[in-house]
Amino acid sequence: MRLEVTFDGNGRLTLPIHHNHILQAAVYNLFEEEILAEYVHKEGFMWGKRRFKFFCFSRLQGVNYVDNKGKTITFDMPVKLVITSPVGFIVRDLAQGLLRKGEVQFGTNRLYVVDIAARDQTVSKNEILVRMLSPLTVYSTVERGGRKFTYYYSPFEDRFAQLVEDNLIKKYQVLTGRSHPPPLGCRTYVEKITPKDFKVLIYKGTIIKGWMGIFKLVGDPELLTLALDAGLGAKNSQGLGCCEEVSG
């Protein structure tokens, strides 16, 4: 399920260039039920030692101006934010919170909800094109010379598609309780990517690398639906991997 929320406010909205943590805090504050927000934030849905929060959100969408010297980005009003989740009660609670509160705090900026559009994203075919609304990232922890570091994969490396599929299958298994995924799986192919689609962002002091652009997903419709609702790749609840279906 997808929520597309339009916000408006007085004047413009100025945020740090790297502001995913601000958007994430705003989403948590939208939960109607405080207990649910606490559960999603601290517990989530377990897979071994990993936790899936099962919500994802886009970059802020709107006309904007980047001040590289001041390290800020300024948006004209209105702005839009897409929030997705495969978990019905999460979507319902967020929608109720948006309707009841009618406003949201982005850092020190207060914006008002002017429109909410909800959309089912069920896929019935075996192939779709998706546009990334926030960067898609997958990575491995690599050890070299006795030191560990994070290696972020490029979509042009074979390992990239495999990690995207592995991540999606884990989400499927956690949500459904089934040990075996659909036989068709879900394969990711580059459809349209430019050098400008490579993004580096900083989340609470951690450098994350990811990719915007358009990808082709081929596989089981249930997994394609999950990709749209849960997000692709890793770190979805930090505002990465949000995507939408587009026509060819």
Contacts in CASP RR format, 6 or more apart in sequence:
PFRMAT RR
TARGET T0000
AUTHOR 0000-0000-0000
METHOD contacts of the structure
MODEL  1
MRLEVTFDGNGRLTLPIHHNHILQAAVYNLFEEEILAEYVHKEGFMWGKR
RFKFFCFSRLQGVNYVDNKGKTITFDMPVKLVITSPVGFIVRDLAQGLLR
KGEVQFGTNRLYVVDIAARDQTVSKNEILVRMLSPLTVYSTVERGGRKFT
YYYSPFEDRFAQLVEDNLIKKYQVLTGRSHPPPLGCRTYVEKITPKDFKV
LIYKGTIIKGWMGIFKLVGDPELLTLALDAGLGAKNSQGLGCCEEVSG
1 84 0 8 1.000
1 85 0 8 1.000
1 86 0 8 1.000
1 88 0 8 1.000
1 91 0 8 1.000
1 118 0 8 1.000
1 119 0 8 1.000
1 120 0 8 1.000
1 121 0 8 1.000
1 229 0 8 1.000
2 82 0 8 1.000
2 83 0 8 1.000
2 84 0 8 1.000
2 118 0 8 1.000
2 119 0 8 1.000
2 120 0 8 1.000
2 121 0 8 1.000
2 228 0 8 1.000
2 229 0 8 1.000
2 244 0 8 1.000
3 82 0 8 1.000
3 83 0 8 1.000
3 84 0 8 1.000
3 91 0 8 1.000
3 94 0 8 1.000
3 95 0 8 1.000
3 98 0 8 1.000
3 116 0 8 1.000
3 117 0 8 1.000
3 118 0 8 1.000
4 80 0 8 1.000
4 81 0 8 1.000
4 82 0 8 1.000
4 116 0 8 1.000
4 117 0 8 1.000
4 118 0 8 1.000
4 119 0 8 1.000
5 80 0 8 1.000
5 81 0 8 1.000
5 82 0 8 1.000
5 83 0 8 1.000
5 98 0 8 1.000
5 113 0 8 1.000
5 115 0 8 1.000
5 116 0 8 1.000
5 117 0 8 1.000
6 78 0 8 1.000
6 79 0 8 1.000
6 80 0 8 1.000
6 113 0 8 1.000
6 114 0 8 1.000
6 115 0 8 1.000
6 116 0 8 1.000
7 77 0 8 1.000
7 78 0 8 1.000
7 79 0 8 1.000
7 80 0 8 1.000
7 81 0 8 1.000
7 104 0 8 1.000
7 111 0 8 1.000
7 112 0 8 1.000
7 113 0 8 1.000
7 114 0 8 1.000
8 77 0 8 1.000
8 78 0 8 1.000
8 111 0 8 1.000
8 112 0 8 1.000
8 114 0 8 1.000
9 77 0 8 1.000
9 78 0 8 1.000
9 110 0 8 1.000
9 111 0 8 1.000
9 112 0 8 1.000
11 77 0 8 1.000
12 74 0 8 1.000
12 75 0 8 1.000
12 76 0 8 1.000
12 77 0 8 1.000
13 60 0 8 1.000
13 74 0 8 1.000
13 75 0 8 1.000
13 77 0 8 1.000
13 79 0 8 1.000
13 106 0 8 1.000
13 109 0 8 1.000
13 111 0 8 1.000
14 72 0 8 1.000
14 73 0 8 1.000
14 74 0 8 1.000
14 75 0 8 1.000
14 109 0 8 1.000
15 22 0 8 1.000
15 60 0 8 1.000
15 72 0 8 1.000
15 73 0 8 1.000
15 74 0 8 1.000
15 75 0 8 1.000
15 106 0 8 1.000
15 107 0 8 1.000
15 109 0 8 1.000
16 22 0 8 1.000
16 71 0 8 1.000
16 72 0 8 1.000
16 73 0 8 1.000
17 66 0 8 1.000
17 68 0 8 1.000
17 71 0 8 1.000
17 72 0 8 1.000
17 73 0 8 1.000
18 71 0 8 1.000
18 201 0 8 1.000
18 202 0 8 1.000
18 203 0 8 1.000
19 73 0 8 1.000
19 106 0 8 1.000
20 201 0 8 1.000
20 203 0 8 1.000
20 238 0 8 1.000
20 239 0 8 1.000
20 240 0 8 1.000
21 203 0 8 1.000
21 204 0 8 1.000
21 238 0 8 1.000
22 106 0 8 1.000
22 107 0 8 1.000
23 57 0 8 1.000
23 60 0 8 1.000
23 81 0 8 1.000
23 106 0 8 1.000
23 239 0 8 1.000
24 57 0 8 1.000
24 237 0 8 1.000
24 238 0 8 1.000
24 239 0 8 1.000
25 107 0 8 1.000
26 104 0 8 1.000
26 105 0 8 1.000
26 106 0 8 1.000
26 107 0 8 1.000
27 55 0 8 1.000
27 57 0 8 1.000
27 83 0 8 1.000
27 94 0 8 1.000
28 37 0 8 1.000
28 40 0 8 1.000
28 41 0 8 1.000
29 37 0 8 1.000
29 104 0 8 1.000
29 105 0 8 1.000
30 94 0 8 1.000
30 97 0 8 1.000
30 98 0 8 1.000
30 101 0 8 1.000
30 104 0 8 1.000
31 37 0 8 1.000
31 40 0 8 1.000
31 93 0 8 1.000
31 94 0 8 1.000
31 97 0 8 1.000
32 93 0 8 1.000
32 94 0 8 1.000
32 96 0 8 1.000
32 97 0 8 1.000
32 100 0 8 1.000
33 93 0 8 1.000
36 89 0 8 1.000
36 90 0 8 1.000
36 93 0 8 1.000
40 53 0 8 1.000
40 54 0 8 1.000
40 55 0 8 1.000
40 90 0 8 1.000
40 237 0 8 1.000
41 53 0 8 1.000
43 51 0 8 1.000
44 51 0 8 1.000
44 52 0 8 1.000
44 53 0 8 1.000
44 54 0 8 1.000
45 51 0 8 1.000
45 52 0 8 1.000
45 53 0 8 1.000
45 54 0 8 1.000
45 174 0 8 1.000
45 175 0 8 1.000
46 52 0 8 1.000
46 174 0 8 1.000
47 170 0 8 1.000
47 173 0 8 1.000
47 174 0 8 1.000
50 170 0 8 1.000
52 170 0 8 1.000
52 171 0 8 1.000
52 174 0 8 1.000
52 230 0 8 1.000
52 236 0 8 1.000
53 236 0 8 1.000
53 237 0 8 1.000
54 85 0 8 1.000
54 86 0 8 1.000
54 87 0 8 1.000
54 90 0 8 1.000
54 171 0 8 1.000
54 175 0 8 1.000
54 230 0 8 1.000
54 236 0 8 1.000
54 237 0 8 1.000
55 83 0 8 1.000
55 84 0 8 1.000
55 85 0 8 1.000
55 87 0 8 1.000
55 90 0 8 1.000
55 94 0 8 1.000
55 236 0 8 1.000
55 237 0 8 1.000
56 83 0 8 1.000
56 84 0 8 1.000
56 85 0 8 1.000
56 134 0 8 1.000
56 230 0 8 1.000
56 231 0 8 1.000
56 236 0 8 1.000
56 237 0 8 1.000
56 239 0 8 1.000
56 240 0 8 1.000
56 241 0 8 1.000
56 242 0 8 1.000
57 81 0 8 1.000
57 82 0 8 1.000
57 83 0 8 1.000
57 84 0 8 1.000
57 134 0 8 1.000
57 239 0 8 1.000
57 242 0 8 1.000
58 80 0 8 1.000
58 81 0 8 1.000
58 82 0 8 1.000
58 83 0 8 1.000
58 133 0 8 1.000
58 134 0 8 1.000
58 239 0 8 1.000
58 242 0 8 1.000
59 133 0 8 1.000
59 134 0 8 1.000
59 239 0 8 1.000
59 242 0 8 1.000
60 75 0 8 1.000
60 79 0 8 1.000
60 80 0 8 1.000
60 81 0 8 1.000
61 79 0 8 1.000
61 80 0 8 1.000
61 81 0 8 1.000
61 82 0 8 1.000
61 133 0 8 1.000
62 75 0 8 1.000
62 76 0 8 1.000
62 78 0 8 1.000
62 79 0 8 1.000
62 80 0 8 1.000
63 75 0 8 1.000
63 76 0 8 1.000
64 73 0 8 1.000
64 74 0 8 1.000
64 75 0 8 1.000
64 76 0 8 1.000
65 73 0 8 1.000
65 74 0 8 1.000
66 72 0 8 1.000
66 73 0 8 1.000
67 73 0 8 1.000
67 74 0 8 1.000
78 114 0 8 1.000
79 111 0 8 1.000
82 133 0 8 1.000
82 242 0 8 1.000
82 244 0 8 1.000
83 91 0 8 1.000
83 94 0 8 1.000
84 121 0 8 1.000
84 228 0 8 1.000
84 229 0 8 1.000
84 230 0 8 1.000
84 231 0 8 1.000
84 242 0 8 1.000
85 91 0 8 1.000
85 94 0 8 1.000
85 229 0 8 1.000
85 230 0 8 1.000
86 171 0 8 1.000
86 175 0 8 1.000
86 225 0 8 1.000
86 226 0 8 1.000
86 229 0 8 1.000
86 230 0 8 1.000
87 175 0 8 1.000
91 118 0 8 1.000
95 116 0 8 1.000
95 118 0 8 1.000
98 104 0 8 1.000
98 113 0 8 1.000
98 116 0 8 1.000
99 113 0 8 1.000
99 116 0 8 1.000
101 113 0 8 1.000
102 112 0 8 1.000
102 113 0 8 1.000
103 110 0 8 1.000
103 111 0 8 1.000
103 112 0 8 1.000
103 113 0 8 1.000
104 110 0 8 1.000
104 111 0 8 1.000
104 113 0 8 1.000
105 111 0 8 1.000
121 225 0 8 1.000
121 228 0 8 1.000
121 229 0 8 1.000
121 245 0 8 1.000
122 221 0 8 1.000
122 225 0 8 1.000
123 221 0 8 1.000
123 224 0 8 1.000
123 225 0 8 1.000
123 228 0 8 1.000
123 245 0 8 1.000
124 221 0 8 1.000
125 221 0 8 1.000
125 224 0 8 1.000
126 184 0 8 1.000
126 218 0 8 1.000
126 219 0 8 1.000
126 220 0 8 1.000
126 221 0 8 1.000
126 224 0 8 1.000
127 216 0 8 1.000
127 217 0 8 1.000
127 218 0 8 1.000
127 219 0 8 1.000
128 216 0 8 1.000
128 217 0 8 1.000
128 224 0 8 1.000
128 245 0 8 1.000
129 191 0 8 1.000
129 214 0 8 1.000
129 215 0 8 1.000
129 216 0 8 1.000
129 217 0 8 1.000
129 245 0 8 1.000
129 246 0 8 1.000
129 247 0 8 1.000
129 248 0 8 1.000
130 214 0 8 1.000
130 215 0 8 1.000
130 216 0 8 1.000
130 217 0 8 1.000
130 227 0 8 1.000
130 228 0 8 1.000
130 232 0 8 1.000
130 243 0 8 1.000
130 244 0 8 1.000
130 245 0 8 1.000
130 246 0 8 1.000
131 213 0 8 1.000
131 214 0 8 1.000
131 243 0 8 1.000
131 244 0 8 1.000
131 246 0 8 1.000
132 197 0 8 1.000
132 211 0 8 1.000
132 212 0 8 1.000
132 213 0 8 1.000
132 214 0 8 1.000
132 215 0 8 1.000
132 232 0 8 1.000
132 241 0 8 1.000
132 242 0 8 1.000
132 243 0 8 1.000
133 241 0 8 1.000
133 242 0 8 1.000
133 243 0 8 1.000
133 244 0 8 1.000
134 212 0 8 1.000
134 239 0 8 1.000
134 240 0 8 1.000
134 241 0 8 1.000
134 242 0 8 1.000
135 199 0 8 1.000
135 201 0 8 1.000
135 208 0 8 1.000
135 209 0 8 1.000
135 210 0 8 1.000
135 211 0 8 1.000
135 212 0 8 1.000
135 240 0 8 1.000
135 241 0 8 1.000
136 155 0 8 1.000
136 164 0 8 1.000
136 210 0 8 1.000
136 211 0 8 1.000
136 212 0 8 1.000
136 215 0 8 1.000
136 232 0 8 1.000
136 233 0 8 1.000
136 240 0 8 1.000
136 241 0 8 1.000
136 243 0 8 1.000
137 152 0 8 1.000
137 208 0 8 1.000
137 209 0 8 1.000
137 210 0 8 1.000
137 211 0 8 1.000
137 233 0 8 1.000
137 234 0 8 1.000
137 235 0 8 1.000
137 240 0 8 1.000
137 241 0 8 1.000
138 152 0 8 1.000
138 153 0 8 1.000
138 160 0 8 1.000
138 163 0 8 1.000
138 164 0 8 1.000
138 167 0 8 1.000
138 233 0 8 1.000
138 234 0 8 1.000
139 150 0 8 1.000
139 151 0 8 1.000
139 152 0 8 1.000
139 153 0 8 1.000
139 163 0 8 1.000
139 209 0 8 1.000
139 234 0 8 1.000
140 150 0 8 1.000
140 151 0 8 1.000
140 153 0 8 1.000
140 159 0 8 1.000
140 163 0 8 1.000
141 148 0 8 1.000
141 149 0 8 1.000
141 150 0 8 1.000
141 151 0 8 1.000
142 148 0 8 1.000
142 149 0 8 1.000
142 150 0 8 1.000
142 151 0 8 1.000
152 208 0 8 1.000
152 209 0 8 1.000
152 210 0 8 1.000
153 159 0 8 1.000
153 160 0 8 1.000
153 163 0 8 1.000
154 160 0 8 1.000
154 211 0 8 1.000
155 161 0 8 1.000
155 188 0 8 1.000
155 190 0 8 1.000
155 193 0 8 1.000
155 211 0 8 1.000
155 215 0 8 1.000
156 190 0 8 1.000
160 188 0 8 1.000
161 187 0 8 1.000
161 188 0 8 1.000
161 189 0 8 1.000
163 233 0 8 1.000
164 186 0 8 1.000
164 188 0 8 1.000
164 232 0 8 1.000
164 233 0 8 1.000
165 185 0 8 1.000
165 186 0 8 1.000
165 187 0 8 1.000
165 188 0 8 1.000
167 232 0 8 1.000
167 233 0 8 1.000
167 234 0 8 1.000
168 186 0 8 1.000
168 223 0 8 1.000
168 226 0 8 1.000
168 227 0 8 1.000
168 230 0 8 1.000
168 232 0 8 1.000
168 233 0 8 1.000
169 181 0 8 1.000
169 185 0 8 1.000
169 186 0 8 1.000
169 223 0 8 1.000
171 226 0 8 1.000
171 230 0 8 1.000
172 178 0 8 1.000
172 181 0 8 1.000
172 182 0 8 1.000
172 222 0 8 1.000
172 223 0 8 1.000
172 226 0 8 1.000
173 179 0 8 1.000
173 181 0 8 1.000
175 226 0 8 1.000
175 230 0 8 1.000
181 220 0 8 1.000
181 223 0 8 1.000
182 219 0 8 1.000
182 220 0 8 1.000
182 222 0 8 1.000
182 223 0 8 1.000
183 220 0 8 1.000
184 219 0 8 1.000
184 220 0 8 1.000
184 223 0 8 1.000
185 219 0 8 1.000
185 220 0 8 1.000
185 223 0 8 1.000
186 217 0 8 1.000
186 218 0 8 1.000
186 219 0 8 1.000
186 220 0 8 1.000
186 223 0 8 1.000
186 224 0 8 1.000
186 227 0 8 1.000
187 217 0 8 1.000
187 218 0 8 1.000
187 219 0 8 1.000
188 215 0 8 1.000
188 216 0 8 1.000
188 217 0 8 1.000
188 232 0 8 1.000
189 215 0 8 1.000
189 216 0 8 1.000
189 217 0 8 1.000
189 218 0 8 1.000
190 215 0 8 1.000
190 216 0 8 1.000
191 213 0 8 1.000
191 214 0 8 1.000
191 215 0 8 1.000
191 216 0 8 1.000
192 213 0 8 1.000
192 214 0 8 1.000
193 211 0 8 1.000
193 212 0 8 1.000
193 213 0 8 1.000
193 214 0 8 1.000
194 213 0 8 1.000
196 212 0 8 1.000
197 211 0 8 1.000
197 212 0 8 1.000
197 213 0 8 1.000
198 209 0 8 1.000
198 210 0 8 1.000
198 211 0 8 1.000
199 209 0 8 1.000
199 210 0 8 1.000
199 211 0 8 1.000
199 212 0 8 1.000
200 207 0 8 1.000
200 208 0 8 1.000
200 209 0 8 1.000
200 210 0 8 1.000
201 207 0 8 1.000
201 208 0 8 1.000
201 210 0 8 1.000
202 208 0 8 1.000
203 235 0 8 1.000
203 238 0 8 1.000
208 235 0 8 1.000
208 238 0 8 1.000
208 240 0 8 1.000
210 240 0 8 1.000
214 246 0 8 1.000
215 232 0 8 1.000
215 243 0 8 1.000
217 224 0 8 1.000
217 227 0 8 1.000
227 243 0 8 1.000
228 243 0 8 1.000
228 244 0 8 1.000
228 245 0 8 1.000
230 236 0 8 1.000
231 241 0 8 1.000
231 242 0 8 1.000
231 243 0 8 1.000
232 241 0 8 1.000
232 243 0 8 1.000
233 240 0 8 1.000
233 241 0 8 1.000
234 240 0 8 1.000
235 241 0 8 1.000
236 242 0 8 1.000
END
